[in-house]
Amino acid sequence: MSLLPMRNTNVSLTMHWPVFSPQECAQIAAQANGKAWDKRLPSGPGNIALFPDVKACSHVERQPLVLGKNAYPLDQVSFGVSQVNAENWRFELTGFPADDMPWLVRRSKGTGKEATWEVDLGPSITSSRKLCFIVQLSDPKSYEGGDVVLHNVPDANRDGMRAQGTVIVFPAYWLHKVTHVTKGHCHSIVGWIHGHNFR
């Protein structure tokens, strides 16, 4: 009798569920500093580009996410992600390192080439990223485009993934992209939960 090796059935698992109310989403987005939006890509220690082969997009801006009491809103994101991780991926997670904290992102109408596939693992401080998350802060009726697309994952849940207050979570090694916004603009939180070497 031959036994097949154990397989990880959750290797391509992606999840999404509601975390914040529309009112909470509006409050988080309203804390943005109007003068702090930056179109440059984030850089690591010593201003070394995290992903030197990726070019900045003029229609994507970011700034550090403002944290409140008990690290809100990351406390709610972390709690939900930890529960889902324990039941599915079972990655060993350590949390949010100070040198790779989540961003508040604003996407506006973009032109040019179609968005390309990317992964969120890279050299230096990004090498310990385990799970990526995107929190949808904007009302989906206020913009067009801006869809999160995951490689080889059916888009049957597109409306659910666009819902305001929803968090989308997927492994940091998974190919993904966000399509150009074609009307209006949308806000989101983009971040990563880190961990030890994959195990």
N, C-alpha and C positions, 0 to 999 in steps of 0.2 A: 504494500500500500504506500503510495507516494503522497506526500503532503505538500501543498502549495505554500510558499512563504507568506507570512502575514503581510497584509496590505493595509495601507492607510486610506480608508474610504473617505476621509475628510480632507484630503490634500487640496482639493479644489473647492471646498465649501466656502460659500459667501453667505452672509447674513444681513438682514436689515430689520429694524423694528423701531417704533416710536419711542423717543426719550423725552423730548421737550414739547411744551404746548406752544401754540403760535405766539402767545404773549411773551413767553420766556425767550423764544427765538428773536423776537423784536427787541427785547431788552439787551440780549447778548450782542446783536448787531449794532445797536445804538451806542454801545460803549467804544466803538471804533474811534480812533483819533483821526480826524479828517486830514491832518497834515502828515500822518505817519505812513500812508500807503506807499509801498515801494514796488516798482516793477522789476527790480533786479532779483535774480535768483538768490536764495539764501546761501550763505557761505559758511564754511566750518572754521575751526581754529586757524588763526593766521590768515584769514580771508582766502583760504583755499576752497575753490568751488567744489561742492559736494558731488555734482554730476557735471564735469567739465564738457561733456559732449552734448549737453542739453542747452538750447538757446532760450533766453528769456522771451516771454510773450508779452507784447505791449498791452494786451487786453486782460491780463491776469495780474492782480496786485495783491499784496499780502502785508500783514503787520502782526506783531506778537499778540497772542490772545490775552486779553485782560482776565485775570483770575480774581475771584472774590473770596468770601469766607469759605473755609474748608476746601479751597481750590476749585470752587464752583466756576464753570460748569463741568470741569474734568472729573469731578468726583462722581457725578451721575453716569458719565460715559464709562469711566473705569469700572464702576460697579457692574453695569450691564455687560460689558465686554468680558469681565472676569468670569461671570456666571456662564456665559455662552462658551467661552474658551474651556472651562472645566468640563463641560458636557460634550464638547466636540473636538477641537484641535488638540487640546491638552498640552499646549506649549508651556514651557517654563517662562513666566513673565516676571520682570522686575519693576516695570513702571515707566515713568517719564523722566529721562535724564535731563539735567539742566541745560545741556548743550544741544538738545534736539527737541525743544518744546513745540507744541502745536501752534498753528497759525490761524488767524482769521483771514479768509481769502475772499476777494471780490472779483467776479468775472463780468466783463462787459462785452459788448458786441465785438466779435473778432472776425478778421478776414485773413486770407492767405491759405496756406496749405492745411489740409485736414489734420486734426490732432493725431499724433503718433502714439503707438503703444509704448508703455514704459513700466518699469518695476521700481519699487522704492527702496531696494537694497543697493548699497554702493560701498565705496571705501570709507575709511575713517569712522566717523561717528554714526553713520547710517548702517554699518555692518551688523549691528545687533538689533535692528528693527525686526519684530516678529509679526505684529498685526498692524494694518493700516485702518484708519477710520475717517469717514467723511460725514459730518453732520450737516444736513440741509436746513439752513436758517430762513430761506426766502419762500414766500408763497409761490408755488409752481405756476400760478396764473399770472404772476408779475413778470415773467420772462419766458423766452423760448430758447430751445437748445440747452446746452449745459448739462447734458445727460452723462451720468457715470456709466461707462461700458466696461464690462469685465470679459476678458478673452475666453471664448468657449463656454460662456455662461448665458443661457437663454435670457432674452430681454422681456420675458412674459410679465415680470414684476416691475416694469418700467415706472408705472404710475406710483406704486408703493415706494420705490426708491426715490422718487421726486417729492414725496409728501413732506411738508414742512415739519421739522422736528424729528425727522427720521435719521438714525445713524446707520451707515453702511460699513460693514467690517469685512475684511478679507486679508489673507496672508500677504506679507510684504513682498514675497517672491512672485506674486501673481500679476500677469500682464493686465494693464488697465489703461484707460484714457478717459478724458472728459471732453465731450464735443464742444465746439464753439457755441457761445451764446449768440443768437441771431437777433434778439430783441430784448431790450431792458438790461438788467444786470441782476446777479444773484450773489448772495453771501453764503459762506459755509465755513465750518471749522475743519481743518485738515491736520491730522496728527498720526502719531505712531506710538505703539506700546512696545517697549524693548524687552529683551531677555537674554539669557545665556546662549551659548552655542546651541543650534537647533537640536533638541532632544525632548 
